[in-house]
Amino acid sequence: MSFGLGNGRTLEPGTHGIKADTFPPLPDDINARQDAAWLDPRQWFTDPSKRFEIEIGSGKGTFLLQQGELEPETNFLGIEWAGEFFAYAADRVRRKGMDNVRLLHGDATEFLRWRLPNEIASVIHLYFSDPWPKSRHHKRRVVQDSFLVQAHRVLKPGGELRIVTDHAEYWQWMEEHFDRWTTPAVEPHRATPAPWQRQPFNRPASAGDGEVVGTNFERKYAREGRPFNATILKKN
Ligand SMILES: C[S@@+](CC[C@H](N)C(=O)[O-])C[C@H]1O[C@@H](n2cnc3c(N)ncnc32)[C@H](O)[C@@H]1O
Protein backbone atom coordinates (compact mmCIF):
# COMPACT_ATOMS: atom_id res chain seq x y z
CA MET A 1 0.00 0.00 0.00
CA SER A 2 1.30 3.48 -0.81
CA PHE A 3 0.46 6.47 1.41
CA GLY A 4 1.82 8.88 -1.22
CA LEU A 5 4.20 10.30 1.35
CA GLY A 6 6.65 11.47 -1.30
CA ASN A 7 4.00 13.78 -2.77
CA GLY A 8 5.17 12.84 -6.28
CA ARG A 9 8.84 13.03 -5.32
CA THR A 10 10.98 9.89 -5.10
CA LEU A 11 12.05 9.34 -1.49
CA GLU A 12 15.79 8.80 -1.17
CA PRO A 13 17.05 7.28 2.09
CA GLY A 14 20.67 7.37 0.84
CA THR A 15 23.23 6.36 3.45
CA HIS A 16 20.85 7.57 6.21
CA GLY A 17 18.74 4.44 5.63
CA ILE A 18 19.89 0.88 6.36
CA LYS A 19 17.92 -2.18 5.28
CA ALA A 20 17.81 -5.22 7.56
CA ASP A 21 17.42 -7.53 4.54
CA THR A 22 21.03 -6.73 3.59
CA PHE A 23 22.36 -8.28 6.84
CA PRO A 24 23.98 -11.73 6.66
CA PRO A 25 21.40 -14.48 7.34
CA LEU A 26 21.13 -15.83 10.89
CA PRO A 27 23.33 -18.93 11.22
CA ASP A 28 21.63 -22.31 11.78
CA ASP A 29 23.04 -22.61 15.30
CA ILE A 30 21.86 -19.14 16.37
CA ASN A 31 19.99 -20.53 19.38
CA ALA A 32 23.21 -22.03 20.73
CA ARG A 33 25.27 -18.91 20.09
CA GLN A 34 23.38 -15.81 21.22
CA ASP A 35 26.04 -13.48 19.78
CA ALA A 36 26.48 -15.23 16.41
CA ALA A 37 24.74 -12.49 14.39
CA TRP A 38 25.49 -9.43 16.50
CA LEU A 39 26.48 -6.24 14.71
CA ASP A 40 27.30 -2.74 15.94
CA PRO A 41 24.85 -0.11 14.61
CA ARG A 42 26.93 2.68 16.20
CA GLN A 43 29.27 2.21 13.22
CA TRP A 44 26.51 3.54 10.91
CA PHE A 45 27.03 7.03 12.33
CA THR A 46 29.63 9.68 11.52
CA ASP A 47 30.90 9.55 15.12
CA PRO A 48 30.29 6.04 16.55
CA SER A 49 31.59 7.06 19.99
CA LYS A 50 28.51 9.16 20.84
CA ARG A 51 25.77 8.09 23.27
CA PHE A 52 23.34 5.79 21.43
CA GLU A 53 19.51 5.74 21.58
CA ILE A 54 16.91 3.71 19.68
CA GLU A 55 13.34 4.56 18.66
CA ILE A 56 11.08 1.61 17.86
CA GLY A 57 8.35 2.34 15.29
CA SER A 58 9.61 5.76 14.31
CA GLY A 59 6.86 6.40 11.73
CA LYS A 60 7.52 9.65 9.85
CA GLY A 61 10.59 10.34 12.00
CA THR A 62 9.32 13.52 13.66
CA PHE A 63 10.66 12.68 17.15
CA LEU A 64 14.07 11.79 15.68
CA LEU A 65 14.29 15.03 13.73
CA GLN A 66 13.18 17.21 16.64
CA GLN A 67 15.21 15.55 19.39
CA GLY A 68 18.20 14.77 17.14
CA GLU A 69 18.54 18.45 16.32
CA LEU A 70 18.47 19.47 20.01
CA GLU A 71 20.84 16.70 21.08
CA PRO A 72 23.69 16.51 18.54
CA GLU A 73 25.88 14.66 21.06
CA THR A 74 23.56 11.61 20.83
CA ASN A 75 23.20 9.18 17.92
CA PHE A 76 19.58 8.12 17.30
CA LEU A 77 18.57 4.99 15.39
CA GLY A 78 14.90 4.79 14.34
CA ILE A 79 13.60 1.33 13.46
CA GLU A 80 10.55 1.14 11.20
CA TRP A 81 9.18 -1.87 9.38
CA ALA A 82 6.76 -0.05 7.05
CA GLY A 83 8.84 0.63 3.93
CA GLU A 84 7.25 3.93 2.99
CA PHE A 85 7.54 5.41 6.48
CA PHE A 86 11.15 4.23 6.70
CA ALA A 87 11.93 5.88 3.34
CA TYR A 88 10.06 9.06 4.25
CA ALA A 89 11.87 9.48 7.58
CA ALA A 90 15.30 8.61 6.14
CA ASP A 91 14.74 11.04 3.26
CA ARG A 92 13.88 13.79 5.78
CA VAL A 93 17.05 13.30 7.84
CA ARG A 94 19.18 12.99 4.68
CA ARG A 95 17.85 16.29 3.32
CA LYS A 96 18.56 17.96 6.67
CA GLY A 97 22.08 16.55 6.55
CA MET A 98 21.80 15.11 10.07
CA ASP A 99 24.83 13.01 10.96
CA ASN A 100 23.37 11.76 14.28
CA VAL A 101 20.14 10.14 12.97
CA ARG A 102 19.83 6.89 11.00
CA LEU A 103 16.82 4.76 10.04
CA LEU A 104 16.69 0.99 9.91
CA HIS A 105 14.08 -0.75 7.74
CA GLY A 106 13.13 -3.92 9.59
CA ASP A 107 11.39 -5.55 12.54
CA ALA A 108 12.63 -3.89 15.73
CA THR A 109 11.89 -6.86 17.99
CA GLU A 110 13.86 -9.20 15.71
CA PHE A 111 16.69 -6.68 15.51
CA LEU A 112 16.92 -6.45 19.31
CA ARG A 113 16.68 -10.21 19.71
CA TRP A 114 19.34 -11.27 17.23
CA ARG A 115 21.49 -8.35 16.16
CA LEU A 116 22.19 -6.11 19.12
CA PRO A 117 25.06 -6.68 21.59
CA ASN A 118 24.62 -6.35 25.35
CA GLU A 119 24.51 -2.91 26.98
CA ILE A 120 24.81 -0.84 23.83
CA ALA A 121 21.98 1.72 24.21
CA SER A 122 21.21 4.44 26.77
CA VAL A 123 17.51 4.78 25.89
CA ILE A 124 14.85 2.87 23.93
CA HIS A 125 11.88 5.04 22.90
CA LEU A 126 8.52 3.39 22.15
CA TYR A 127 5.84 5.95 21.32
CA PHE A 128 2.29 5.09 20.26
CA SER A 129 3.14 1.48 19.56
CA ASP A 130 0.48 -0.31 17.45
CA PRO A 131 -2.15 -1.67 19.91
CA TRP A 132 -3.29 -4.72 17.89
CA PRO A 133 -6.66 -4.71 19.74
CA LYS A 134 -7.95 -8.16 18.65
CA SER A 135 -7.00 -10.96 21.08
CA ARG A 136 -5.62 -13.15 18.31
CA HIS A 137 -3.24 -10.31 17.33
CA HIS A 138 -1.91 -9.59 20.84
CA LYS A 139 1.20 -11.61 20.03
CA ARG A 140 2.10 -8.89 17.50
CA ARG A 141 2.34 -6.21 20.20
CA VAL A 142 5.87 -4.97 20.78
CA VAL A 143 5.53 -5.15 24.58
CA GLN A 144 5.86 -8.82 25.61
CA ASP A 145 7.87 -10.50 28.38
CA SER A 146 10.44 -11.55 25.74
CA PHE A 147 10.77 -7.95 24.55
CA LEU A 148 11.38 -6.71 28.12
CA VAL A 149 14.15 -9.32 28.47
CA GLN A 150 15.82 -8.16 25.26
CA ALA A 151 15.39 -4.44 25.95
CA HIS A 152 16.96 -4.99 29.37
CA ARG A 153 19.90 -6.85 27.83
CA VAL A 154 20.53 -4.18 25.21
CA LEU A 155 20.34 -1.19 27.59
CA LYS A 156 23.29 0.02 29.61
CA PRO A 157 22.91 -0.12 33.44
CA GLY A 158 20.60 2.76 34.38
CA GLY A 159 19.27 2.87 30.80
CA GLU A 160 15.64 3.74 30.12
CA LEU A 161 12.74 2.28 28.17
CA ARG A 162 10.44 5.25 27.54
CA ILE A 163 6.83 4.54 26.63
CA VAL A 164 3.77 6.62 25.70
CA THR A 165 0.45 5.22 24.48
CA ASP A 166 -3.08 6.46 23.81
CA HIS A 167 -4.61 2.98 24.00
CA ALA A 168 -6.23 2.12 27.37
CA GLU A 169 -6.37 -1.66 26.91
CA TYR A 170 -2.80 -1.90 25.59
CA TRP A 171 -1.71 0.27 28.55
CA GLN A 172 -3.36 -2.19 30.94
CA TRP A 173 -1.51 -5.04 29.15
CA MET A 174 1.75 -3.09 29.49
CA GLU A 175 1.19 -2.45 33.19
CA GLU A 176 0.58 -6.16 33.80
CA HIS A 177 3.88 -6.90 32.04
CA PHE A 178 5.74 -4.13 33.89
CA ASP A 179 4.44 -5.40 37.25
CA ARG A 180 6.00 -8.81 36.58
CA TRP A 181 9.42 -7.28 35.96
CA THR A 182 9.44 -4.56 38.61
CA THR A 183 8.29 -6.67 41.58
CA PRO A 184 11.03 -9.01 42.80
CA ALA A 185 8.88 -11.64 44.49
CA VAL A 186 6.49 -12.18 41.58
CA GLU A 187 7.03 -14.79 38.89
CA PRO A 188 8.62 -15.09 36.39
CA HIS A 189 11.43 -13.11 37.98
CA ARG A 190 12.59 -13.65 41.57
CA ALA A 191 15.83 -11.71 41.38
CA THR A 192 16.51 -9.02 43.98
CA PRO A 193 16.41 -6.25 43.02
CA ALA A 194 13.91 -6.56 40.19
CA PRO A 195 15.37 -6.00 36.71
CA TRP A 196 13.47 -2.75 36.20
CA GLN A 197 12.04 0.10 38.27
CA ARG A 198 9.16 2.35 37.22
CA GLN A 199 9.67 6.11 37.08
CA PRO A 200 7.38 8.97 36.09
CA PHE A 201 7.73 10.10 32.48
CA ASN A 202 9.63 13.32 31.96
CA ARG A 203 9.10 15.15 28.68
CA PRO A 204 11.99 15.38 26.20
CA ALA A 205 13.26 18.89 25.50
CA SER A 206 11.81 18.74 21.97
CA ALA A 207 8.19 18.30 23.17
CA GLY A 208 6.08 21.35 22.36
CA ASP A 209 3.74 23.19 24.73
CA GLY A 210 1.30 20.73 26.27
CA GLU A 211 2.87 17.77 24.46
CA VAL A 212 4.18 14.59 26.06
CA VAL A 213 6.70 13.85 23.28
CA GLY A 214 5.42 15.51 20.12
CA THR A 215 5.21 12.65 17.62
CA ASN A 216 2.86 12.67 14.62
CA PHE A 217 0.47 10.21 16.26
CA GLU A 218 0.45 12.19 19.51
CA ARG A 219 -0.55 15.33 17.58
CA LYS A 220 -3.27 13.49 15.68
CA TYR A 221 -4.69 11.85 18.85
CA ALA A 222 -4.43 15.08 20.87
CA ARG A 223 -6.70 16.74 18.27
CA GLU A 224 -9.19 13.92 18.91
CA GLY A 225 -8.94 14.61 22.66
CA ARG A 226 -7.57 11.19 23.59
CA PRO A 227 -5.85 10.82 26.98
CA PHE A 228 -2.32 9.42 27.06
CA ASN A 229 -0.41 7.20 29.47
CA ALA A 230 3.36 7.37 29.79
CA THR A 231 6.08 5.80 31.90
CA ILE A 232 9.77 5.07 32.13
CA LEU A 233 11.20 1.66 32.96
CA LYS A 234 14.69 2.18 34.29
CA LYS A 235 17.15 -0.71 34.18
CA ASN A 236 18.40 -1.58 37.67
C1 LIG B 1 1.06 4.04 15.55
S1 LIG B 1 2.55 4.27 14.71
C2 LIG B 1 3.43 5.46 15.69
C3 LIG B 1 4.54 6.15 14.92
C4 LIG B 1 5.32 7.18 15.74
N1 LIG B 1 5.99 6.56 16.86
C5 LIG B 1 4.41 8.27 16.23
O1 LIG B 1 4.11 8.33 17.42
O2 LIG B 1 3.98 9.09 15.39
C6 LIG B 1 3.45 2.79 15.06
C7 LIG B 1 4.61 2.59 14.12
O3 LIG B 1 5.39 1.49 14.55
C8 LIG B 1 5.75 0.70 13.43
N2 LIG B 1 6.02 -0.65 13.96
C9 LIG B 1 5.15 -1.43 14.65
N3 LIG B 1 5.75 -2.57 15.03
C10 LIG B 1 7.03 -2.50 14.60
C11 LIG B 1 8.15 -3.37 14.69
N4 LIG B 1 8.07 -4.56 15.32
N5 LIG B 1 9.32 -2.98 14.13
C12 LIG B 1 9.41 -1.79 13.48
N6 LIG B 1 8.38 -0.92 13.36
C13 LIG B 1 7.21 -1.27 13.91
C14 LIG B 1 4.57 0.82 12.51
O4 LIG B 1 4.88 0.53 11.16
C15 LIG B 1 4.18 2.29 12.70
O5 LIG B 1 4.87 3.15 11.81
The ligand as an SDF file (V2000), in Angstrom:
LIG
                    3D

 27 29  0  0  0  0  0  0  0  0999 V2000
    1.0620    4.0420   15.5500 C   0  0  0  0  0  0  0  0  0  0  0  0
    2.5510    4.2730   14.7060 S   0  0  0  0  0  0  0  0  0  0  0  0
    3.4260    5.4640   15.6900 C   0  0  0  0  0  0  0  0  0  0  0  0
    4.5400    6.1450   14.9230 C   0  0  0  0  0  0  0  0  0  0  0  0
    5.3210    7.1790   15.7390 C   0  0  0  0  0  0  0  0  0  0  0  0
    5.9910    6.5590   16.8610 N   0  0  0  0  0  0  0  0  0  0  0  0
    4.4120    8.2650   16.2300 C   0  0  0  0  0  0  0  0  0  0  0  0
    4.1110    8.3270   17.4210 O   0  0  0  0  0  0  0  0  0  0  0  0
    3.9780    9.0910   15.3870 O   0  0  0  0  0  0  0  0  0  0  0  0
    3.4490    2.7910   15.0640 C   0  0  0  0  0  0  0  0  0  0  0  0
    4.6090    2.5910   14.1230 C   0  0  0  0  0  0  0  0  0  0  0  0
    5.3920    1.4930   14.5550 O   0  0  0  0  0  0  0  0  0  0  0  0
    5.7510    0.6960   13.4350 C   0  0  0  0  0  0  0  0  0  0  0  0
    6.0210   -0.6480   13.9620 N   0  0  0  0  0  0  0  0  0  0  0  0
    5.1490   -1.4290   14.6500 C   0  0  0  0  0  0  0  0  0  0  0  0
    5.7450   -2.5730   15.0350 N   0  0  0  0  0  0  0  0  0  0  0  0
    7.0310   -2.5030   14.5970 C   0  0  0  0  0  0  0  0  0  0  0  0
    8.1530   -3.3730   14.6860 C   0  0  0  0  0  0  0  0  0  0  0  0
    8.0680   -4.5590   15.3160 N   0  0  0  0  0  0  0  0  0  0  0  0
    9.3160   -2.9830   14.1260 N   0  0  0  0  0  0  0  0  0  0  0  0
    9.4080   -1.7900   13.4850 C   0  0  0  0  0  0  0  0  0  0  0  0
    8.3780   -0.9220   13.3580 N   0  0  0  0  0  0  0  0  0  0  0  0
    7.2120   -1.2710   13.9140 C   0  0  0  0  0  0  0  0  0  0  0  0
    4.5660    0.8180   12.5110 C   0  0  0  0  0  0  0  0  0  0  0  0
    4.8800    0.5260   11.1550 O   0  0  0  0  0  0  0  0  0  0  0  0
    4.1800    2.2930   12.7030 C   0  0  0  0  0  0  0  0  0  0  0  0
    4.8740    3.1470   11.8140 O   0  0  0  0  0  0  0  0  0  0  0  0
  1  2  1  0
  2  3  1  0
  2 10  1  0
  3  4  1  0
  4  5  1  0
  5  6  1  0
  5  7  1  0
  7  8  2  0
  7  9  1  0
 10 11  1  0
 11 12  1  0
 11 26  1  0
 12 13  1  0
 13 14  1  0
 13 24  1  0
 14 15  1  0
 14 23  1  0
 15 16  2  0
 16 17  1  0
 17 18  1  0
 17 23  2  0
 18 19  1  0
 18 20  2  0
 20 21  1  0
 21 22  2  0
 22 23  1  0
 24 25  1  0
 24 26  1  0
 26 27  1  0
M  CHG  2   2   1   9  -1
M  END
$$$$
